[in-house]
Amino acid sequence: MLKAKTRWKIKEAPEQVVQHLQRELPISALTARLLVQRGIETKEEAERFLQPVSAPFFDPFLMDGMDIAVQRIKSALKNDERILIYGDYDADGVTSTAIMVYAMRELEADFMTYIPNRFTEGYGPNEAAFRWAKQQGVHVIVTVDCGIAAVYEAEVAKDLGMDLIVTDHHEVPPTLPDAYAVVNPKKPGCPYPFKGLSGAGVAFKLVHALFGKAPLHLLDFAAIGTVADLVPLKDENRKMVSEGLALLARRKKAGINALLDVSGLQAEALNAEQIGYVIAPRINAAGRLDSADRALKLLTSVDEEEAKLLAEELNRLNQKRQEIVNEITEEASTLVEEKGLADRVIVVAKEGWNPGVIGIVASRLVERYDRPAVVFSIDSESGIAKGSARSIEAFDIFAGLSTCRDVLPHFGGHQMAAGLSIDRQHIDELRNRLNRLAEDILMDEDFIPLTMVDAVCRIEEITTETIEEMSRLAPFGVDNPIPKILLKHVT
């Protein structure tokens, strides 16, 4: 007898709510069901969801700290004070920085940019970078897509006489940095009505506040950052991505035009999936293998020939990244299979693995073996192993790692993914402890992937009109997946 390769689970939706929504709007029962499953239950919510372009942007000054940040930046502009835009090396961080570069150019600011190196500096603000900024005559530092946990660095900035403005979207730690301003919709007490913005989304709102109007010409960057960072594609994010895709199709910027060409994409047919699987990996490749500066230079270039050369370079880096990922994945798989899949949580480590791609490798191992995976790259000189963890629905990897805090000097993340570091001598102990925990939590059926089905339909319900109507649910992504429809008793 054939064993099922997945567990099929049909999503539920209250039939009374579905019927009410269908009566309120001229839509099919199937579309009404899909909307209700996504938490859209009223006519007003459905109209905003189905017509995101017509919905207005929220007032950026509803975000706590925005008024203080804007006043300080405008003061710096007036007094010709030098501003540093401090970004991050992933696609969200690079597009956040690009948004600010375009804004600073238009405002004729005296400004610089800085993106830390993943390998030599790591994520977020650091003291050496701030001291370098002081030497460059910087008066104001504006972080994008980072900084919410930079408590020590905020003190350094203050000691050096620089004003630090933090703009971020990550989860807020118990202690906020003592910065000049902290702008993050997730801050406790922040009245901003949507908490799910990406780093690029927060940067877009900062420019919105600076300009006094939404910078619609920067929505292409906001769309890329939003999709790449896997934030929920609903509410204001949905508007940003919908309008950003339309702007991408018009090829208004040299860097994006070159990136689309080298990726082999037809701009007029772009969708969110192509951003996530084709465009974002090329932007990410620079920071994963070397420095993200080349990706930023591409996105902010106004010279078509320069942009073409940079896009080709990123394309080559992405191909190299794919080769490295494949090579490490096979090496890691060999280590896993040597143990005969005895472990419920995979923990593998090796010297020399590229720490910039181990997160992708961990995801590949989860897909291949249907169990949580932690992949470490060991530094042979320091003995410190940098790791990335990915998990399955049934196992909260962040909670699991939290029970091992005594051997983890640094870790952070959420239920499905985490980043961590550990002394190499504690790797075996971590493996044993995670597996003991998993033995109490994971059942045999948890190692069979779960596939969610949105609806069960009769074949006569699937018409051209219904398919076209369902396409209005796009752009698809996190919290708004491409619908899966089950047809029973058909050949």
URQUI-V654633 format. One line per field, one symbol per residue. ss: DSSP state (~ for helix, > for strand, _ for the rest). psi: psi as a letter, one per 20 degrees, with the letter a starting at -180 (. if undefined). Layout:
ss = ???
psi = ???
This chain:
ss = _____>>>>>____~~~~~~~~~~____~~~~~~~~~_____~~~~~~~~_~~~_____~~~___~~~~~~~~~~~~~___>>>>>>___~~~~~~~~~~~~~~~~____>>>>>___________~~~~~~~~~__>>>>>>>______~~~~~~~~~___>>>>>_____________>>>_______________~~~~~~~~~~~~~____~~~~~~~~~~~~~______~~~~~~~~~~~~~~~____~~~~~~~~~~___~~~__~~~~~~~~~~~~~~~~~~___~~~~~~~~___~~~~~~~~~~~~~~~~~~~~~~~~~~~~~~~~~~~_______>>>>>>______~~~~~~~~~~~~___>>>>>>_____>>>>>>>______~~~~~~__~~~__>>>>___>>>>>>>~~~~~~~~~~~~~~~~~~__~~~~_>>>>>_>>>_~~~__~~~~~~~~~~___>__>____>>>____
psi = ppqpiqppppqqpohggghghhhhqmrrhghgghghhjjoirgggghhghmhhipqqqohiippigggggghghghghjkqpppoobrjrhghghgghghggghghjlqorrqppqphhhhaqrqqgghhhggghjkphppoqpkrihjmgghhhggghikqppopprirqprhpqqmrgqoopijppipjpipijqrghgggghghghghjqpmhijhgghgghgghjlrpmrchhggggghhghghhilipgghghggghikqohijqrhhhghiggghhghhghhhdqihhgghghjqjohggggghghghgghhggggggggghggghhghghhikkhqhppoqqqqipoiijhggggghhghhilrqpppqppohghjpppqpqqarhioohghghhikhhjnhpqrbahiqqqrqqphijghggggghhhghhigprhiijpqpppphqpqqhiinrgggghghiiiqqqbpjmrpqpppoqlq.
